[in-house]
Amino acid sequence: MVVSVLGEDGSFSGSYLPGSAASNPEILTSPLEGFQQDAGLVQQPTFSFTVRWRLRDSETARTTAFLGQCYVGTNGEETLHALWLLREAADSPAEDWKATR
């Protein structure tokens, strides 16, 4: 995950390539957009971001939303803890049940 400089409003953008992509050449580096709570107000800020997946030779629409918190250790090391949902496009409302993981 590569993130740009955090904007004054907490916004950021960048790119995302999961570690599992090393064994899956279909997954390309994908754009991300997000927001972070003001780190000046809290020491362990919360954040959210979305990734719009780019897949080689695929027209399937996929988006992942991440929601979590950044923990800063006593040595200054940052660790992100997050939950995520992956959404694929469904062909109809009847197929909606299987589109979110």
PAZAPA-4460 file (N, C-alpha, C; in steps of 0.05 Angstrom, whole numbers, plus 32768, in hexadecimal, padded with zeros to 4 digits):
% residues 101
    n_x    n_y    n_z   ca_x   ca_y   ca_z    c_x    c_y    c_z   seq   type   mol
   8011   7FE9   8000   8000   8000   8000   8012   8018   8000     1      M     A
   800D   802A   7FED   801C   8043   7FEB   8008   805A   7FEF     2      V     A
   800C   806B   8002   7FFA   8081   8008   8007   809C   8004     3      V     A
   7FF8   80AE   7FF8   8002   80C9   7FF4   8003   80D8   800F     4      S     A
   800B   80F1   800E   800C   8101   8026   7FEF   8106   802F     5      V     A
   7FEB   8105   8049   7FD1   810A   8054   7FC8   8127   8051     6      L     A
   7FB1   812B   8045   7FA7   8146   8041   7F9E   8153   805B     7      G     A
   7F9A   816D   805B   7F92   817B   8073   7F77   8171   807D     8      E     A
   7F66   8168   806B   7F4B   815E   8072   7F4C   8140   8079     9      D     A
   7F64   8134   807A   7F66   8118   8081   7F65   8105   8069    10      G     A
   7F62   8110   8051   7F5F   80FF   803A   7F7B   80F6   8030    11      S     A
   7F7B   80DE   8023   7F93   80D4   8017   7F8C   80C3   7FFF    12      F     A
   7F9F   80BE   7FEE   7F9B   80AC   7FD7   7FB5   809E   7FD3    13      S     A
   7FB4   808A   7FC2   7FCC   807B   7FBC   7FC6   8062   7FAC    14      G     A
   7FD6   804D   7FB1   7FD2   8034   7FA2   7FD5   801D   7FB5    15      S     A
   7FC9   8006   7FAD   7FC8   7FEE   7FBE   7FCE   7FD6   7FAD    16      Y     A
   7FDF   7FC5   7FB7   7FE5   7FAB   7FAA   7FE9   7F97   7FC1    17      L     A
   7FD6   7F85   7FC5   7FD8   7F72   7FDB   7FEF   7F5F   7FD8    18      P     A
   7FF9   7F55   7FEE   800F   7F41   7FED   8008   7F29   7FDD    19      G     A
   7FEF   7F21   7FDE   7FE6   7F09   7FCF   7FE9   7F0D   7FB0    20      S     A
   7FEC   7F26   7FA8   7FEF   7F2C   7F8B   8008   7F20   7F80    21      A     A
   801C   7F1B   7F91   8035   7F10   7F87   8031   7EF5   7F7A    22      A     A
   801D   7EE6   7F83   8018   7ECC   7F77   8000   7ECD   7F63    23      S     A
   7FF4   7EE5   7F5F   7FDD   7EE8   7F4E   7FE2   7EFF   7F3A    24      N     A
   7FEC   7EFA   7F22   7FF3   7F0F   7F10   7FDA   7F1E   7F05    25      P     A
   7FC2   7F14   7F0B   7FA9   7F21   7F02   7FA4   7F3B   7F11    26      E     A
   7FAE   7F3D   7F2A   7FA9   7F55   7F3A   7FBE   7F6A   7F34    27      I     A
   7FB5   7F82   7F2D   7FC7   7F98   7F26   7FC7   7FAC   7F3D    28      L     A
   7FDB   7FBE   7F3E   7FDB   7FD3   7F52   7FC1   7FE3   7F4E    29      T     A
   7FB3   7FE8   7F63   7F98   7FF4   7F62   7F97   800E   7F72    30      S     A
   7F87   8022   7F68   7F85   803C   7F76   7F75   8039   7F90    31      P     A
   7F7D   804A   7FA4   7F6E   804B   7FBD   7F69   8069   7FC4    32      L     A
   7F53   806D   7FD3   7F4B   8088   7FDD   7F42   8084   7FF9    33      E     A
   7F49   8097   800B   7F40   8094   8027   7F42   80AD   8037    34      G     A
   7F3B   80A9   8051   7F3B   80BF   8065   7F46   80B4   807F    35      F     A
   7F54   80C5   808E   7F5E   80BE   80A8   7F55   80D4   80BC    36      Q     A
   7F4F   80CB   80D4   7F49   80DD   80E9   7F61   80EF   80EE    37      Q     A
   7F5D   8107   80F8   7F73   811A   80FD   7F86   810F   8112    38      D     A
   7F9E   8107   810A   7FB2   80FC   811D   7FBA   8110   8132    39      A     A
   7FB5   812A   812D   7FBC   813E   8141   7FA8   813E   8158    40      G     A
   7F90   8132   8154   7F7B   8131   8168   7F7C   8118   8178    41      L     A
   7F85   8102   816C   7F86   80E8   8179   7FA0   80DA   8172    42      V     A
   7FAB   80CB   8185   7FC5   80BD   8180   7FC2   80A5   816E    43      Q     A
   7FAB   8097   816F   7FA7   807E   8160   7F90   8083   814D    44      Q     A
   7F94   8091   8136   7F7E   8099   8124   7F70   8082   8116    45      P     A
   7F56   8086   8111   7F47   8074   8101   7F49   807C   80E4    46      T     A
   7F43   8069   80D2   7F46   806F   80B5   7F32   805E   80A5    47      F     A
   7F2D   8066   808D   7F1E   8055   807A   7F29   805B   805E    48      S     A
   7F29   8047   804D   7F30   804B   8031   7F23   8035   8020    49      F     A
   7F21   803B   8007   7F16   8028   7FF4   7F2B   8023   7FDE    50      T     A
   7F2A   800B   7FD4   7F3B   8003   7FBD   7F2A   7FFB   7FA6    51      V     A
   7F2E   8007   7F8F   7F20   7FFF   7F77   7F33   7FED   7F67    52      R     A
   7F2D   7FD3   7F68   7F3F   7FBF   7F5D   7F42   7FC0   7F3F    53      W     A
   7F5B   7FBE   7F37   7F61   7FBB   7F1A   7F6B   7F9E   7F16    54      R     A
   7F5D   7F90   7F05   7F64   7F74   7EFF   7F6A   7F71   7EE2    55      L     A
   7F80   7F63   7EDC   7F88   7F5E   7EC0   7F72   7F4E   7EB2    56      R     A
   7F6A   7F56   7E9A   7F57   7F47   7E89   7F3D   7F41   7E98    57      D     A
   7F33   7F54   7EA8   7F19   7F4F   7EB6   7F09   7F69   7EB5    58      S     A
   7EEF   7F65   7EB0   7EDD   7F7C   7EB1   7ECC   7F7B   7ECA    59      E     A
   7ED2   7F68   7EDC   7EC3   7F66   7EF5   7EC9   7F7E   7F07    60      T     A
   7EB5   7F8B   7F11   7EB9   7FA2   7F22   7EBC   7F99   7F3F    61      A     A
   7ED1   7FA0   7F4C   7ED6   7F99   7F68   7EE1   7FB1   7F77    62      R     A
   7ED6   7FB4   7F8F   7EDF   7FCA   7FA1   7EE2   7FBE   7FBD    63      T     A
   7EF6   7FC7   7FCC   7EF9   7FBF   7FE7   7EF9   7FD8   7FF9    64      T     A
   7EEB   7FD6   800F   7EEB   7FEC   8023   7EF9   7FE2   803C    65      A     A
   7F0C   7FF2   8046   7F1B   7FEC   805E   7F14   8001   8073    66      F     A
   7F11   7FF8   808C   7F0B   8009   80A2   7F1C   8000   80BA    67      L     A
   7F2B   8012   80C6   7F3C   8009   80DB   7F48   8020   80EC    68      G     A
   7F5E   8019   80F9   7F6C   802C   810B   7F8A   8028   8108    69      Q     A
   7F98   803E   810A   7FB5   803E   8109   7FC0   8040   8125    70      C     A
   7FCF   802C   812E   7FDA   802C   8148   7FF8   8033   8146    71      Y     A
   8001   8045   8157   801C   804E   8157   8029   8044   8171    72      V     A
   803D   8033   816D   804B   8027   8184   805E   803B   8192    73      G     A
   8069   8034   81A8   807A   8046   81B7   8094   804D   81A8    74      T     A
   809B   803B   8195   80B3   8040   8184   80AC   8050   816B    75      N     A
   8092   8058   8168   808A   8068   8151   8081   8057   8139    76      G     A
   8082   803C   813B   807A   802B   8126   805C   802A   8123    77      E     A
   8052   802E   810B   8035   802E   8105   802C   8012   80FD    78      E     A
   8015   800A   8107   8008   7FF1   8100   7FEB   7FF6   80FA    79      T     A
   7FE2   7FED   80E2   7FC6   7FF1   80DB   7FB7   7FD7   80E1    80      L     A
   7FA0   7FDA   80EE   7F8D   7FC4   80F3   7F74   7FCC   80E4    81      H     A
   7F6A   7FBA   80D3   7F53   7FC1   80C3   7F40   7FA9   80BE    82      A     A
   7F27   7FB0   80B9   7F13   7F9D   80AF   7F0F   7FA5   8092    83      L     A
   7F06   7F91   8082   7F01   7F98   8066   7EEA   7F89   805B    84      W     A
   7EDD   7F94   8047   7EC8   7F87   8037   7ECF   7F89   801A    85      L     A
   7ECC   7F73   800C   7ED1   7F73   7FEF   7EB6   7F71   7FE2    86      L     A
   7EB0   7F82   7FCE   7E97   7F82   7FC0   7E9C   7F7E   7FA3    87      R     A
   7E8F   7F6A   7F97   7E90   7F65   7F7A   7E75   7F6E   7F6F    88      E     A
   7E74   7F76   7F56   7E5B   7F7D   7F49   7E49   7F65   7F46    89      A     A
   7E30   7F68   7F4C   7E1C   7F52   7F49   7E0C   7F58   7F2F    90      A     A
   7E03   7F42   7F23   7DF3   7F45   7F0A   7DD6   7F4E   7F0F    91      D     A
   7DCC   7F49   7F28   7DB1   7F50   7F2E   7DAD   7F50   7F4C    92      S     A
   7D98   7F5C   7F57   7D93   7F5B   7F73   7D91   7F3F   7F7F    93      P     A
   7D88   7F2C   7F6F   7D87   7F10   7F78   7DA2   7F05   7F7D    94      A     A
   7DB7   7F0F   7F70   7DD2   7F06   7F73   7DE2   7F16   7F88    95      E     A
   7DD5   7F2A   7F94   7DE2   7F3B   7FA7   7DEF   7F2D   7FBF    96      D     A
   7DE2   7F18   7FC8   7DEB   7F09   7FDF   7E08   7EFF   7FDD    97      W     A
   7E11   7EF9   7FC5   7E2C   7EEE   7FC3   7E41   7F02   7FB9    98      K     A
   7E3A   7F1B   7FB9   7E4C   7F30   7FAE   7E5F   7F3C   7FC3    99      A     A
   7E5A   7F38   7FDC   7E6A   7F44   7FF1   7E78   7F2F   8002   100      T     A
   7E92   7F32   8006   7EA1   7F1F   8017   7EAD   7F2E   802E   101      R     A
***
